[in-house]
Amino acid sequence: MSERSVSIPLFLAGLPGKMAAEVATLAAASTDFRLLPQGLTSPVHEGERLALGADWVELIGDDSRASVSLPADTVAVDYTTPDAALDNARWYAEAGVPFVMGTTGFDAAAVRETVSRSEACAVVAPNMAPPIVLLQAAARWLAESFPGALAGAELSVRESHQQGKRDTSGTAKALVASLNALGVGFSVDAIDKVRDPELQRSEIGVPEEHLTGHAFHRYDLSAAAGTVGLVLEHNVLGRRVYAEGTLAAARFLSRQIGSGARGRVFSMEDVLRGG
């Protein structure tokens, strides 16, 4: 392990996946974190060693977790799969390790219940990008302040992500929930989920170099019998903004644990409020 000034030991789950690797790369370059020498992976990559800056991380599978020795002040970051996330959350909670859950598509209610019965804390959010989290918060405030104000309006939603993303965008679902509260009748099942690189390139305008890592969203709202049109777009290229938000969440959790918090699940809005 390279010598540097560190404050937070970081355990990563989901390596060598692109999102976990992006977090690891930023963490390795930061004096705020120390990458632990082991990380959680799938059976396909078990036993591999991953170079991250001056550090090396050995990739272990689920059956080797019991042998991992985590420092008391460790924070875990999870970017695995929906199938693995809940089991991983139980492991973190049983070990009393606070964790940032960046994985989507899992049973979030079960994770909250697991954490509430433990000594751990967690940040669980469908989106770790601070600008998008602020947009979601603004949409929810509008919904709470003006319920039903857009009753009768019609909506279409299109979201585009890299081909490997299996689930529908959690960000799109959250925005739709706010629009529903504003009176717009629309089901998340009607969200147009684009995963075809050719369509992303030709129709949506995703740059070639970001076809393997992007998050484009468009919401088209028609009101007053089609005489008013509102369009909202938010587009993310690459993964850096999510990694930055993830590390902000890890710092936040470290402070919360240091202040005595236990058994609590926080959102990214809590992280942003915490500065």
Accessible surface in RSA format (square Angstrom, percent):
REM  Atomic radii and reference values for relative SASA: ProtOr
REM  Chains: A
REM  Algorithm: Lee & Richards
REM  Probe-radius: 1.40
REM  Slices: 20
REM RES _ NUM      All-atoms   Total-Side   Main-Chain    Non-polar    All polar
REM                ABS   REL    ABS   REL    ABS   REL    ABS   REL    ABS   REL
RES MET A   1   103.88  53.8  34.29  22.7  69.58 165.7  38.16  32.4  65.71  87.1
RES SER A   2    34.18  28.9  15.77  21.1  18.41  42.4  26.34  56.1   7.84  11.0
RES GLU A   3   168.82  96.9 140.89 106.6  27.93  66.5  66.99 129.6 101.83  83.1
RES ARG A   4    64.80  27.2  32.46  16.5  32.34  77.0  31.05  42.4  33.74  20.5
RES SER A   5    88.48  74.8  72.14  96.3  16.34  37.6  45.36  96.6  43.12  60.4
RES VAL A   6    53.76  35.4  26.31  23.8  27.45  66.1  27.56  23.9  26.21  71.1
RES SER A   7    73.45  62.1  52.50  70.1  20.94  48.2  50.64 107.8  22.80  31.9
RES ILE A   8     9.92   5.6   9.63   7.2   0.29   0.7   9.89   7.1   0.03   0.1
RES PRO A   9     4.68   3.4   4.53   4.1   0.15   0.5   4.53   3.7   0.15   0.9
RES LEU A  10     1.29   0.7   0.00   0.0   1.29   3.2   0.00   0.0   1.29   3.5
RES PHE A  11     0.47   0.2   0.42   0.3   0.05   0.1   0.47   0.3   0.00   0.0
RES LEU A  12     4.62   2.6   3.32   2.4   1.29   3.3   3.32   2.3   1.29   3.5
RES ALA A  13     0.04   0.0   0.00   0.0   0.04   0.1   0.00   0.0   0.04   0.1
RES GLY A  14    12.97  16.0   0.00   N/A  12.97  16.0   6.56  18.0   6.41  14.4
RES LEU A  15     2.13   1.2   0.01   0.0   2.12   5.3   0.01   0.0   2.12   5.7
RES PRO A  16    42.01  30.6  27.55  25.1  14.47  52.6  27.57  22.8  14.44  89.8
RES GLY A  17    33.85  41.7   0.00   N/A  33.85  41.7  32.68  89.7   1.18   2.6
RES LYS A  18   117.58  57.4 105.91  65.0  11.68  27.8  82.43  74.2  35.16  37.4
RES MET A  19    31.41  16.3  28.29  18.7   3.12   7.4  21.54  18.3   9.87  13.1
RES ALA A  20     0.59   0.5   0.14   0.2   0.45   1.0   0.14   0.2   0.45   1.2
RES ALA A  21    25.38  23.3  25.14  38.8   0.24   0.5  25.38  35.7   0.00   0.0
RES GLU A  22    53.59  30.8  50.28  38.0   3.30   7.9   3.96   7.7  49.63  40.5
RES VAL A  23     0.00   0.0   0.00   0.0   0.00   0.0   0.00   0.0   0.00   0.0
RES ALA A  24     0.00   0.0   0.00   0.0   0.00   0.0   0.00   0.0   0.00   0.0
RES THR A  25    80.42  57.2  77.20  78.3   3.23   7.7  62.86  84.4  17.56  26.5
RES LEU A  26    29.76  16.6  26.06  18.6   3.69   9.3  26.19  18.4   3.57   9.6
RES ALA A  27     0.18   0.2   0.00   0.0   0.18   0.4   0.00   0.0   0.18   0.5
RES ALA A  28    11.36  10.4   3.15   4.9   8.21  18.7   3.40   4.8   7.96  21.1
RES ALA A  29    90.88  83.6  48.71  75.2  42.18  95.9  61.22  86.2  29.66  78.6
RES SER A  30    22.90  19.3  16.13  21.5   6.77  15.6  18.13  38.6   4.76   6.7
RES THR A  31    88.59  63.0  81.28  82.4   7.31  17.4  53.42  71.8  35.17  53.2
RES ASP A  32    52.18  36.6  51.39  51.1   0.79   1.9   5.63  13.2  46.55  46.4
RES PHE A  33     0.00   0.0   0.00   0.0   0.00   0.0   0.00   0.0   0.00   0.0
RES ARG A  34    68.86  28.9  68.86  35.1   0.00   0.0  18.82  25.7  50.05  30.3
RES LEU A  35     0.94   0.5   0.90   0.6   0.04   0.1   0.90   0.6   0.04   0.1
RES LEU A  36     9.56   5.3   7.39   5.3   2.17   5.5   7.39   5.2   2.17   5.8
RES PRO A  37    73.32  53.4  70.85  64.6   2.47   9.0  70.85  58.5   2.47  15.3
RES GLN A  38    45.61  25.5  44.46  32.5   1.15   2.7   8.67  18.5  36.94  28.0
RES GLY A  39     0.12   0.1   0.00   N/A   0.12   0.1   0.12   0.3   0.00   0.0
RES LEU A  40     2.66   1.5   2.65   1.9   0.00   0.0   2.66   1.9   0.00   0.0
RES THR A  41    11.41   8.1   0.59   0.6  10.83  25.8   4.86   6.5   6.55   9.9
RES SER A  42    52.62  44.5  43.19  57.6   9.43  21.7  41.75  88.9  10.86  15.2
RES PRO A  43   116.32  84.8  99.22  90.4  17.10  62.1  99.43  82.1  16.89 105.0
RES VAL A  44   124.57  82.0  96.18  87.1  28.39  68.4 104.25  90.6  20.32  55.1
RES HIS A  45    56.61  30.9  56.51  39.3   0.10   0.3  35.36  36.4  21.26  24.7
RES GLU A  46    72.78  41.8  50.03  37.9  22.75  54.2  20.03  38.7  52.76  43.1
RES GLY A  47    55.24  68.1   0.00   N/A  55.24  68.1  31.01  85.1  24.24  54.3
RES GLU A  48    79.25  45.5  72.13  54.6   7.12  16.9  38.76  75.0  40.49  33.1
RES ARG A  49   149.89  62.9 123.88  63.2  26.01  61.9  48.63  66.5 101.26  61.4
RES LEU A  50    44.10  24.6  43.12  30.8   0.98   2.5  44.10  31.0   0.00   0.0
RES ALA A  51    55.99  51.5  35.04  54.1  20.94  47.6  35.08  49.4  20.90  55.4
RES LEU A  52    13.24   7.4  10.27   7.3   2.97   7.5  13.24   9.3   0.00   0.0
RES GLY A  53    75.32  92.9   0.00   N/A  75.32  92.9  38.71 106.2  36.61  82.0
RES ALA A  54    73.75  67.8  41.13  63.5  32.62  74.2  52.91  74.5  20.84  55.2
RES ASP A  55     0.57   0.4   0.00   0.0   0.57   1.3   0.41   1.0   0.16   0.2
RES TRP A  56   128.59  51.6 118.14  57.2  10.45  24.5  90.55  48.3  38.04  61.7
RES VAL A  57     2.49   1.6   2.49   2.3   0.00   0.0   2.49   2.2   0.00   0.0
RES GLU A  58    73.91  42.4  72.59  54.9   1.32   3.2  14.04  27.2  59.87  48.9
RES LEU A  59     1.40   0.8   0.74   0.5   0.66   1.7   0.74   0.5   0.66   1.8
RES ILE A  60     9.63   5.5   8.88   6.6   0.75   1.8   9.63   6.9   0.00   0.0
RES GLY A  61     2.10   2.6   0.00   N/A   2.10   2.6   2.10   5.8   0.00   0.0
RES ASP A  62    76.22  53.4  63.85  63.5  12.38  29.3  24.80  58.4  51.42  51.3
RES ASP A  63   125.52  87.9  83.95  83.6  41.57  98.3  53.44 125.8  72.08  71.9
RES SER A  64    35.07  29.6  30.38  40.5   4.69  10.8  12.23  26.1  22.84  32.0
RES ARG A  65    31.39  13.2  30.16  15.4   1.22   2.9   2.98   4.1  28.40  17.2
RES ALA A  66   103.68  95.3  65.83 101.6  37.85  86.1  74.71 105.2  28.97  76.7
RES SER A  67    87.66  74.1  52.39  69.9  35.26  81.2  55.41 118.0  32.24  45.2
RES VAL A  68    20.62  13.6   2.55   2.3  18.06  43.5   2.74   2.4  17.88  48.5
RES SER A  69   105.05  88.8  78.79 105.2  26.26  60.5  47.69 101.5  57.36  80.4
RES LEU A  70    37.38  20.8  10.78   7.7  26.60  66.9  10.94   7.7  26.44  71.1
RES PRO A  71    45.99  33.5  31.25  28.5  14.74  53.6  43.28  35.7   2.71  16.8
RES ALA A  72   111.88 102.9  68.72 106.1  43.16  98.2  80.89 113.9  30.99  82.1
RES ASP A  73    80.56  56.4  69.06  68.7  11.50  27.2  42.72 100.5  37.84  37.7
RES THR A  74     0.69   0.5   0.13   0.1   0.56   1.3   0.13   0.2   0.56   0.9
RES VAL A  75     0.27   0.2   0.27   0.2   0.00   0.0   0.27   0.2   0.00   0.0
RES ALA A  76     0.00   0.0   0.00   0.0   0.00   0.0   0.00   0.0   0.00   0.0
RES VAL A  77     0.10   0.1   0.10   0.1   0.00   0.0   0.10   0.1   0.00   0.0
RES ASP A  78     0.00   0.0   0.00   0.0   0.00   0.0   0.00   0.0   0.00   0.0
RES TYR A  79    28.97  13.5  18.84  10.7  10.14  26.4  19.59  14.7   9.38  11.6
RES THR A  80    37.21  26.5  11.89  12.1  25.32  60.3  15.93  21.4  21.28  32.2
RES THR A  81    57.34  40.8  56.75  57.5   0.59   1.4  50.84  68.3   6.50   9.8
RES PRO A  82    43.59  31.8  34.97  31.9   8.62  31.3  35.22  29.1   8.36  52.0
RES ASP A  83   126.81  88.8  96.16  95.7  30.65  72.5  35.71  84.0  91.10  90.9
RES ALA A  84    29.91  27.5  24.03  37.1   5.87  13.4  29.86  42.0   0.05   0.1
RES ALA A  85     0.00   0.0   0.00   0.0   0.00   0.0   0.00   0.0   0.00   0.0
RES LEU A  86    34.28  19.1  34.28  24.5   0.00   0.0  34.28  24.1   0.00   0.0
RES ASP A  87    61.61  43.2  60.17  59.9   1.44   3.4  21.53  50.7  40.08  40.0
RES ASN A  88     1.63   1.1   1.63   1.6   0.00   0.0   0.00   0.0   1.63   1.6
RES ALA A  89     0.00   0.0   0.00   0.0   0.00   0.0   0.00   0.0   0.00   0.0
RES ARG A  90   108.27  45.5 108.27  55.2   0.00   0.0  30.36  41.5  77.91  47.2
RES TRP A  91    35.29  14.2  33.27  16.1   2.02   4.7  23.37  12.5  11.92  19.3
RES TYR A  92     0.67   0.3   0.26   0.1   0.41   1.1   0.67   0.5   0.00   0.0
RES ALA A  93     6.01   5.5   2.29   3.5   3.72   8.5   2.32   3.3   3.69   9.8
RES GLU A  94   151.16  86.8 110.19  83.4  40.97  97.5  52.57 101.7  98.59  80.5
RES ALA A  95    58.90  54.2  21.44  33.1  37.47  85.2  34.21  48.2  24.69  65.4
RES GLY A  96    29.55  36.4   0.00   N/A  29.55  36.4  11.17  30.7  18.38  41.2
RES VAL A  97     9.67   6.4   9.13   8.3   0.53   1.3   9.67   8.4   0.00   0.0
RES PRO A  98     6.32   4.6   6.32   5.8   0.00   0.0   6.32   5.2   0.00   0.0
RES PHE A  99     0.00   0.0   0.00   0.0   0.00   0.0   0.00   0.0   0.00   0.0
RES VAL A 100     0.00   0.0   0.00   0.0   0.00   0.0   0.00   0.0   0.00   0.0
RES MET A 101     0.09   0.0   0.00   0.0   0.09   0.2   0.00   0.0   0.09   0.1
RES GLY A 102     9.95  12.3   0.00   N/A   9.95  12.3   0.09   0.3   9.86  22.1
RES THR A 103     9.39   6.7   3.11   3.2   6.28  15.0   8.22  11.0   1.17   1.8
RES THR A 104    29.62  21.1  23.20  23.5   6.42  15.3  18.52  24.9  11.11  16.8
RES GLY A 105    54.91  67.7   0.00   N/A  54.91  67.7  20.46  56.1  34.45  77.2
RES PHE A 106    34.01  17.0   8.35   5.2  25.67  66.8  15.10   9.2  18.91  54.1
RES ASP A 107    80.61  56.5  67.44  67.1  13.17  31.2  28.81  67.8  51.80  51.7
RES ALA A 108    31.59  29.0  28.19  43.5   3.40   7.7  28.19  39.7   3.40   9.0
RES ALA A 109    71.47  65.7  61.59  95.0   9.88  22.5  63.72  89.7   7.74  20.5
RES ALA A 110    25.28  23.2  16.69  25.8   8.58  19.5  23.82  33.5   1.45   3.8
RES VAL A 111     0.01   0.0   0.01   0.0   0.00   0.0   0.01   0.0   0.00   0.0
RES ARG A 112   115.45  48.5 113.03  57.6   2.43   5.8  45.22  61.8  70.24  42.6
RES GLU A 113    92.07  52.9  88.59  67.0   3.48   8.3  37.40  72.3  54.67  44.6
RES THR A 114    15.71  11.2  13.87  14.1   1.84   4.4   9.49  12.7   6.22   9.4
RES VAL A 115     0.00   0.0   0.00   0.0   0.00   0.0   0.00   0.0   0.00   0.0
RES SER A 116    64.86  54.8  40.07  53.5  24.79  57.1  34.26  73.0  30.60  42.9
RES ARG A 117   168.28  70.7 127.91  65.2  40.37  96.1  64.80  88.6 103.48  62.7
RES SER A 118    20.59  17.4   6.25   8.3  14.34  33.0  14.06  29.9   6.53   9.1
RES GLU A 119   115.00  66.0 111.26  84.2   3.74   8.9  52.75 102.0  62.25  50.8
RES ALA A 120     0.00   0.0   0.00   0.0   0.00   0.0   0.00   0.0   0.00   0.0
RES CYS A 121     0.00   0.0   0.00   0.0   0.00   0.0   0.00   0.0   0.00   0.0
RES ALA A 122     0.00   0.0   0.00   0.0   0.00   0.0   0.00   0.0   0.00   0.0
RES VAL A 123     0.00   0.0   0.00   0.0   0.00   0.0   0.00   0.0   0.00   0.0
RES VAL A 124    11.25   7.4   6.29   5.7   4.96  11.9   6.29   5.5   4.96  13.4
RES ALA A 125     8.31   7.6   4.41   6.8   3.90   8.9   6.39   9.0   1.92   5.1
RES PRO A 126    72.96  53.2  56.29  51.3  16.67  60.6  59.73  49.3  13.23  82.3
RES ASN A 127    11.49   7.9   6.84   6.6   4.65  11.2   3.78   9.1   7.71   7.5
RES MET A 128     5.83   3.0   4.72   3.1   1.11   2.6   4.72   4.0   1.11   1.5
RES ALA A 129     0.35   0.3   0.35   0.5   0.00   0.0   0.35   0.5   0.00   0.0
RES PRO A 130    33.29  24.3  33.29  30.3   0.00   0.0  33.29  27.5   0.00   0.0
RES PRO A 131    80.03  58.3  68.94  62.8  11.08  40.3  72.35  59.7   7.68  47.7
RES ILE A 132    13.45   7.7  13.45  10.0   0.00   0.0  13.45   9.7   0.00   0.0
RES VAL A 133     4.53   3.0   4.53   4.1   0.00   0.0   4.53   3.9   0.00   0.0
RES LEU A 134   109.03  60.7 104.27  74.6   4.76  12.0 104.71  73.5   4.33  11.6
RES LEU A 135    48.11  26.8  42.89  30.7   5.21  13.1  47.41  33.3   0.69   1.9
RES GLN A 136    20.48  11.5  18.32  13.4   2.16   5.1   8.76  18.6  11.72   8.9
RES ALA A 137    27.50  25.3  23.87  36.8   3.63   8.3  24.19  34.1   3.32   8.8
RES ALA A 138    51.90  47.7  44.02  67.9   7.88  17.9  51.24  72.2   0.66   1.7
RES ALA A 139    13.44  12.4  11.28  17.4   2.17   4.9  13.16  18.5   0.28   0.7
RES ARG A 140    96.81  40.6  96.81  49.3   0.00   0.0  44.44  60.7  52.36  31.7
RES TRP A 141   147.52  59.2 145.64  70.5   1.88   4.4 122.67  65.4  24.85  40.3
RES LEU A 142    77.83  43.3  77.83  55.7   0.00   0.0  77.83  54.7   0.00   0.0
RES ALA A 143     5.06   4.7   3.07   4.7   1.99   4.5   3.18   4.5   1.88   5.0
RES GLU A 144   123.07  70.7  93.33  70.6  29.74  70.8  47.83  92.5  75.24  61.4
RES SER A 145    49.18  41.6  18.93  25.3  30.25  69.7  18.44  39.3  30.74  43.1
RES PHE A 146   100.84  50.5  95.57  59.2   5.28  13.7 100.84  61.1   0.00   0.0
RES PRO A 147    98.40  71.7  76.72  69.9  21.68  78.8  76.92  63.5  21.49 133.6
RES GLY A 148    35.41  43.7   0.00   N/A  35.41  43.7  22.92  62.9  12.49  28.0
RES ALA A 149    68.41  62.9  29.51  45.5  38.90  88.5  41.61  58.6  26.80  71.0
RES LEU A 150    46.91  26.1  43.44  31.1   3.47   8.7  46.91  32.9   0.00   0.0
RES ALA A 151    76.13  70.0  49.03  75.7  27.10  61.6  49.25  69.4  26.88  71.2
RES GLY A 152    73.49  90.6   0.00   N/A  73.49  90.6  42.83 117.5  30.66  68.7
RES ALA A 153     8.99   8.3   1.10   1.7   7.89  18.0   1.62   2.3   7.38  19.5
RES GLU A 154   126.26  72.5 122.57  92.7   3.69   8.8  43.00  83.2  83.26  68.0
RES LEU A 155    20.69  11.5   0.49   0.3  20.20  50.8   2.50   1.8  18.20  49.0
RES SER A 156    62.00  52.4  59.03  78.8   2.96   6.8  45.87  97.7  16.12  22.6
RES VAL A 157     5.31   3.5   0.00   0.0   5.31  12.8   1.40   1.2   3.92  10.6
RES ARG A 158    75.18  31.6  73.71  37.6   1.47   3.5  22.37  30.6  52.80  32.0
RES GLU A 159     0.23   0.1   0.00   0.0   0.23   0.6   0.23   0.4   0.00   0.0
RES SER A 160     0.81   0.7   0.65   0.9   0.16   0.4   0.65   1.4   0.16   0.2
RES HIS A 161    16.16   8.8  16.16  11.2   0.00   0.0   7.41   7.6   8.76  10.2
RES GLN A 162    41.94  23.5  41.94  30.7   0.00   0.0  11.86  25.2  30.08  22.8
RES GLN A 163   121.32  67.8 104.24  76.2  17.09  40.7  32.36  68.9  88.96  67.5
RES GLY A 164    65.43  80.7   0.00   N/A  65.43  80.7  42.33 116.2  23.09  51.7
RES LYS A 165    39.48  19.3  28.61  17.6  10.86  25.9  22.92  20.6  16.55  17.6
RES ARG A 166   157.74  66.2 137.65  70.2  20.09  47.8  78.42 107.2  79.33  48.1
RES ASP A 167    36.83  25.8  29.36  29.2   7.48  17.7  26.66  62.7  10.17  10.1
RES THR A 168    28.55  20.3  24.78  25.1   3.77   9.0   2.90   3.9  25.65  38.8
RES SER A 169     2.09   1.8   1.48   2.0   0.61   1.4   0.61   1.3   1.48   2.1
RES GLY A 170    16.14  19.9   0.00   N/A  16.14  19.9  10.46  28.7   5.67  12.7
RES THR A 171     5.20   3.7   4.88   5.0   0.32   0.8   0.00   0.0   5.20   7.9
RES ALA A 172     0.00   0.0   0.00   0.0   0.00   0.0   0.00   0.0   0.00   0.0
RES LYS A 173    86.31  42.1  83.43  51.2   2.88   6.9  36.47  32.8  49.84  53.1
RES ALA A 174    35.20  32.4  23.82  36.8  11.38  25.9  31.97  45.0   3.23   8.6
RES LEU A 175     4.29   2.4   4.04   2.9   0.25   0.6   4.29   3.0   0.00   0.0
RES VAL A 176     0.08   0.1   0.08   0.1   0.00   0.0   0.08   0.1   0.00   0.0
RES ALA A 177    59.01  54.3  49.38  76.2   9.63  21.9  52.59  74.1   6.43  17.0
RES SER A 178    10.18   8.6   7.15   9.5   3.03   7.0   3.16   6.7   7.03   9.8
RES LEU A 179    25.50  14.2  25.50  18.2   0.00   0.0  25.50  17.9   0.00   0.0
RES ASN A 180    60.53  41.7  46.33  44.8  14.21  34.2  24.30  58.5  36.23  35.0
RES ALA A 181    51.28  47.1  32.50  50.2  18.78  42.7  44.51  62.7   6.76  17.9
RES LEU A 182    14.18   7.9  14.18  10.1   0.00   0.0  14.18  10.0   0.00   0.0
RES GLY A 183    26.80  33.0   0.00   N/A  26.80  33.0  14.98  41.1  11.82  26.5
RES VAL A 184     2.27   1.5   0.00   0.0   2.27   5.5   0.35   0.3   1.92   5.2
RES GLY A 185    70.13  86.5   0.00   N/A  70.13  86.5  43.58 119.6  26.55  59.5
RES PHE A 186    33.50  16.8  14.14   8.8  19.36  50.4  21.61  13.1  11.89  34.0
RES SER A 187    58.24  49.2  47.53  63.4  10.71  24.7  43.91  93.5  14.33  20.1
RES VAL A 188    57.88  38.1  51.15  46.3   6.73  16.2  51.15  44.4   6.73  18.2
RES ASP A 189   134.00  93.9  99.79  99.3  34.21  80.9  35.75  84.1  98.25  98.0
RES ALA A 190    61.47  56.5  34.34  53.0  27.13  61.7  44.99  63.4  16.48  43.6
RES ILE A 191    14.97   8.5   0.32   0.2  14.65  35.3   0.32   0.2  14.65  39.8
RES ASP A 192    76.28  53.4  70.08  69.8   6.19  14.6  26.60  62.6  49.68  49.5
RES LYS A 193    86.42  42.2  62.25  38.2  24.17  57.5  33.42  30.1  53.00  56.5
RES VAL A 194    13.27   8.7  10.02   9.1   3.25   7.8  13.27  11.5   0.00   0.0
RES ARG A 195    33.16  13.9  28.25  14.4   4.91  11.7  28.65  39.2   4.51   2.7
RES ASP A 196    65.17  45.7  59.81  59.5   5.36  12.7  22.91  53.9  42.27  42.2
RES PRO A 197    38.42  28.0  38.42  35.0   0.00   0.0  38.42  31.7   0.00   0.0
RES GLU A 198    95.94  55.1  94.58  71.6   1.36   3.2  52.04 100.7  43.90  35.8
RES LEU A 199    70.90  39.5  70.90  50.7   0.00   0.0  70.90  49.8   0.00   0.0
RES GLN A 200     0.16   0.1   0.16   0.1   0.00   0.0   0.00   0.0   0.16   0.1
RES ARG A 201    92.48  38.8  80.30  40.9  12.18  29.0  45.60  62.3  46.88  28.4
RES SER A 202    75.57  63.9  35.89  47.9  39.68  91.4  37.77  80.4  37.80  53.0
RES GLU A 203   124.28  71.4  91.89  69.5  32.39  77.1  32.32  62.5  91.96  75.1
RES ILE A 204    26.57  15.1   5.48   4.1  21.08  50.8   6.90   5.0  19.67  53.4
RES GLY A 205    50.01  61.7   0.00   N/A  50.01  61.7  30.43  83.5  19.57  43.8
RES VAL A 206     3.94   2.6   0.00   0.0   3.94   9.5   0.00   0.0   3.94  10.7
RES PRO A 207    45.63  33.3  34.66  31.6  10.97  39.9  45.63  37.7   0.00   0.0
RES GLU A 208   107.12  61.5  93.38  70.6  13.74  32.7  58.00 112.2  49.12  40.1
RES GLU A 209   130.13  74.7  99.48  75.3  30.65  73.0  60.18 116.4  69.95  57.1
RES HIS A 210    48.70  26.6  47.84  33.3   0.87   2.2  28.71  29.6  20.00  23.3
RES LEU A 211    14.68   8.2  11.37   8.1   3.30   8.3  11.37   8.0   3.30   8.9
RES THR A 212    81.59  58.0  77.70  78.8   3.89   9.3  60.24  80.9  21.35  32.3
RES GLY A 213     2.75   3.4   0.00   N/A   2.75   3.4   2.31   6.3   0.45   1.0
RES HIS A 214     4.34   2.4   0.00   0.0   4.34  11.1   1.38   1.4   2.97   3.5
RES ALA A 215     3.60   3.3   3.53   5.4   0.07   0.2   3.53   5.0   0.07   0.2
RES PHE A 216    22.94  11.5  21.74  13.5   1.20   3.1  22.02  13.3   0.92   2.6
RES HIS A 217     4.50   2.5   2.78   1.9   1.72   4.4   3.50   3.6   1.00   1.2
RES ARG A 218    75.95  31.9  75.08  38.3   0.87   2.1  10.58  14.5  65.37  39.6
RES TYR A 219     5.87   2.7   4.80   2.7   1.07   2.8   4.80   3.6   1.07   1.3
RES ASP A 220    45.81  32.1  42.33  42.1   3.49   8.2  21.87  51.5  23.95  23.9
RES LEU A 221    13.81   7.7   9.39   6.7   4.42  11.1  10.17   7.1   3.65   9.8
RES SER A 222    41.97  35.5  39.49  52.7   2.48   5.7  28.14  59.9  13.84  19.4
RES ALA A 223    19.74  18.1  17.82  27.5   1.92   4.4  19.67  27.7   0.07   0.2
RES ALA A 224    65.56  60.3  35.02  54.0  30.54  69.5  53.05  74.7  12.51  33.1
RES ALA A 225   111.11 102.2  58.75  90.7  52.36 119.1  79.81 112.4  31.29  82.9
RES GLY A 226    56.44  69.6   0.00   N/A  56.44  69.6  19.86  54.5  36.59  81.9
RES THR A 227   109.44  77.8  73.17  74.2  36.27  86.4  73.21  98.3  36.23  54.8
RES VAL A 228    68.21  44.9  63.69  57.7   4.52  10.9  67.42  58.6   0.79   2.1
RES GLY A 229    62.67  77.3   0.00   N/A  62.67  77.3  27.45  75.3  35.22  78.9
RES LEU A 230    93.66  52.2  90.91  65.0   2.74   6.9  92.96  65.3   0.70   1.9
RES VAL A 231    84.32  55.5  47.20  42.7  37.12  89.4  48.02  41.7  36.30  98.5
RES LEU A 232    65.50  36.5  63.85  45.7   1.65   4.1  64.89  45.6   0.61   1.6
RES GLU A 233    88.54  50.8  62.86  47.6  25.67  61.1  16.18  31.3  72.36  59.1
RES HIS A 234    16.72   9.1  10.69   7.4   6.03  15.4  15.45  15.9   1.27   1.5
RES ASN A 235    72.90  50.3  41.04  39.7  31.86  76.7  12.13  29.2  60.77  58.7
RES VAL A 236    17.20  11.3  14.28  12.9   2.92   7.0  17.20  14.9   0.00   0.0
RES LEU A 237    86.12  48.0  61.60  44.1  24.52  61.6  61.60  43.3  24.52  66.0
RES GLY A 238    16.44  20.3   0.00   N/A  16.44  20.3  15.50  42.5   0.95   2.1
RES ARG A 239    42.39  17.8  37.93  19.3   4.46  10.6   8.40  11.5  33.99  20.6
RES ARG A 240   135.01  56.7 134.13  68.4   0.87   2.1  53.56  73.2  81.45  49.4
RES VAL A 241    36.72  24.2  32.85  29.7   3.88   9.3  33.96  29.5   2.77   7.5
RES TYR A 242    33.98  15.9  33.98  19.3   0.00   0.0  30.19  22.7   3.79   4.7
RES ALA A 243     0.00   0.0   0.00   0.0   0.00   0.0   0.00   0.0   0.00   0.0
RES GLU A 244    77.80  44.7  70.64  53.4   7.16  17.0  28.70  55.5  49.10  40.1
RES GLY A 245     0.31   0.4   0.00   N/A   0.31   0.4   0.30   0.8   0.01   0.0
RES THR A 246     0.00   0.0   0.00   0.0   0.00   0.0   0.00   0.0   0.00   0.0
RES LEU A 247     6.71   3.7   6.71   4.8   0.00   0.0   6.71   4.7   0.00   0.0
RES ALA A 248    31.87  29.3  28.26  43.6   3.61   8.2  29.57  41.6   2.30   6.1
RES ALA A 249     0.00   0.0   0.00   0.0   0.00   0.0   0.00   0.0   0.00   0.0
RES ALA A 250     0.00   0.0   0.00   0.0   0.00   0.0   0.00   0.0   0.00   0.0
RES ARG A 251    73.21  30.7  72.45  36.9   0.76   1.8  33.63  46.0  39.59  24.0
RES PHE A 252     7.90   4.0   7.90   4.9   0.00   0.0   7.90   4.8   0.00   0.0
RES LEU A 253     0.00   0.0   0.00   0.0   0.00   0.0   0.00   0.0   0.00   0.0
RES SER A 254    35.01  29.6  25.26  33.7   9.75  22.5   5.05  10.8  29.96  42.0
RES ARG A 255   114.25  48.0 104.50  53.3   9.74  23.2  75.68 103.4  38.57  23.4
RES GLN A 256    43.70  24.4  43.59  31.9   0.10   0.2   0.10   0.2  43.59  33.1
RES ILE A 257    37.95  21.6  34.26  25.5   3.70   8.9  34.26  24.7   3.70  10.0
RES GLY A 258    70.99  87.5   0.00   N/A  70.99  87.5  36.36  99.8  34.62  77.5
RES SER A 259   100.07  84.6  57.70  77.0  42.37  97.6  37.88  80.7  62.18  87.1
RES GLY A 260    49.89  61.5   0.00   N/A  49.89  61.5  28.90  79.3  20.99  47.0
RES ALA A 261    15.62  14.4   4.82   7.4  10.80  24.6  14.29  20.1   1.32   3.5
RES ARG A 262   105.75  44.4  85.65  43.7  20.10  47.9  29.54  40.4  76.21  46.2
RES GLY A 263    18.07  22.3   0.00   N/A  18.07  22.3   4.63  12.7  13.44  30.1
RES ARG A 264   130.14  54.6 126.72  64.6   3.41   8.1  38.48  52.6  91.65  55.5
RES VAL A 265    42.45  27.9  11.57  10.5  30.88  74.4  11.57  10.1  30.88  83.8
RES PHE A 266     8.75   4.4   6.95   4.3   1.80   4.7   8.32   5.0   0.43   1.2
RES SER A 267    43.60  36.8  42.26  56.4   1.34   3.1  36.59  77.9   7.01   9.8
RES MET A 268     2.73   1.4   1.89   1.3   0.84   2.0   1.89   1.6   0.84   1.1
RES GLU A 269    24.17  13.9  22.57  17.1   1.60   3.8  11.19  21.6  12.98  10.6
RES ASP A 270    44.48  31.2  41.26  41.1   3.22   7.6   5.81  13.7  38.67  38.6
RES VAL A 271     3.88   2.6   3.17   2.9   0.71   1.7   3.17   2.8   0.71   1.9
RES LEU A 272    55.39  30.8  35.14  25.1  20.25  50.9  38.24  26.9  17.14  46.1
RES ARG A 273   171.17  71.9 132.93  67.8  38.24  91.0  75.56 103.3  95.61  57.9
RES GLY A 274    44.48  54.8   0.00   N/A  44.48  54.8  21.25  58.3  23.23  52.0
RES GLY A 275    86.00 106.1   0.00   N/A  86.00 106.1  71.25 195.5  14.75  33.0
END  Absolute sums over single chains surface
CHAIN  1 A    12711.3       9342.0       3369.3       7220.0       5491.3
END  Absolute sums over all chains
TOTAL         12711.3       9342.0       3369.3       7220.0       5491.3
